[in-house]
Amino acid sequence: MKKIIPIIAFVFLFTQCKIKTIENVENNKLTGFIADSAMVVSAREEASKIGVAIMQKGGNAFDAMIATELSLAVAYPFAGNIGGGGFMVYRTHEGKTGALDYREKAPQAASKNMYLDENGDIIQGKSTLGAMAVGVPGTVDGLFKVHQKFGSLPFSELIQPSIDLANKGVVVTKKQAERIAKQRHFFSEVNGTKIILDNDWKEGDTIKYVMLAKTLERIRDLGRDGFYKGETADMLVNCVQKLGGIITKADLENYEATWRTPIAFNYKDLKIISMSPPSSGGICNAQIFKAIEPFDIASYGHNSLKSIQLLTEAERRAYADRSYYLGDPDFVKIPIDTLISSKYVQKRMASFSWDKATPSSTLQHGKITGYESDETTHYSIVDKYGNSISATTTLNGAYGSKVFVSEGGFFLNNEMDDFSSKPGTPNMFGLIGAEANAIAPGKRMLSSMTPTIVEKNNRFYMSVGSPGGSTIITSVLQTILNVYEFKMGMQDAVNAPRFHHQWLPDVVTFEPNGFDGLLLNQLQEKGYQIKQENSVILGKVDAILRLPNGKLEGGADYRGDDKAVGF
Ligand code: GLY
């Protein structure tokens, strides 16, 4: 553990003092952006503005979702995409809830041991970098599914602002310039040619995405086929196959996003609606919330020794179950009802002790009988009609596989790494998987993306989600608890320092500023292994809270360039 210098303790105290409670809303002391009735919070101001402009034209939250997602593909190529996939959870103004799974799929030529060498060992980098890492993209089909079911404005009007943005160009932010500089060497290594981002881009420069604009025009003019068939499909397949990948035109043509029933559960007087498998987010968080429900966590205090212990132990047990039971529900049977039942979860918590950490090595998944980066981006939307959306979309790693379809102007994901390539061997997020998440043709890889909507008193209360691979689940969890249990406003809940545990590795990771040395020493004395690195960021939460006066407070994460916009 790094030595905790006094200044960090000061930062901690300062952050704690600054926290405003929702009771302060009438006094206008909340720190987040406040809007009367409609809001988008996303990773880039350009995307939030485009989503809001659609709602100002009379479009609903679903229209705004389509526009926001497409504009993130332009303004935030790090994770926004048309070459990746995602999940969306919604709640309509009538209180109906649902979820869309537009997660990538394994190509038909994929096979269980495709990332192993002749000795059965993982071939380093094969599932993360380059064309073999790419899953069949789902984003574009997902957006058309949303439009078919809920769209109120023509698709062409929803995509046009992104085409215009791509042609006009996007101004590089400081954080973006740093990200590009860090990833540049991969671009030439993977693609063998110079791609648009492989330049010495500086803060304030403008990047025009002309080839991407043309792809978006084909999607505008030809609909779904503008991506999954014809010219764009040819470009994508040629690029992938030239670089040694296995995606075919049939894989693209056959891709279908799927409507799913979200995971819904109660926590005290909240109803939490979150993503179902192939995401692990809803089930894991249901387990964690059920595990902590009998405890009066508010009385322990935010990020106190007891709160951290309780959450860590609940997380340890949930992530152990995740690794064993969860996978694509179209391929594996998951005992969802048991996993999220209070009875089962309480039984799992029976070994929890305030005196001593439970070593992960002594804890396996629970026994249920009779049953056979981390780079993602989240946005939350609420419209003036009362519809709400929580959507998380990803290329997986930073710029995905780094494979760039130059003619089409877009990156492709490396989502195949979210499968368990070899049972018991961790993926890029350190997550261990089992048979349930083994690779099979046409199967979706397990995800941690956790787009979530929370209801209180049968009304919309919060829309929340985050990027961050395996840390997504615990970032969403802590944000909800910060508001509900620790009485913070939305922005303060997002700002608050976070920690994370995922069973294996058996460490608890803390963001660098915000946890004092004394607290961390106390945890170590109880057997917790502490990890605190200088630049670690746990999640990048974008969220919207309905305030007691009916207005909306945005929580846009300062850890990125995120922005809340609304009216
Ligand atoms: N690619 C990150 C996730 O889906 O969890």
Residues whose N, C-alpha, C, O or C-beta is under 5 A from the ligand:
A	BS01	LIG	S373 T394 N396 L446 S447 S448 M449 G469
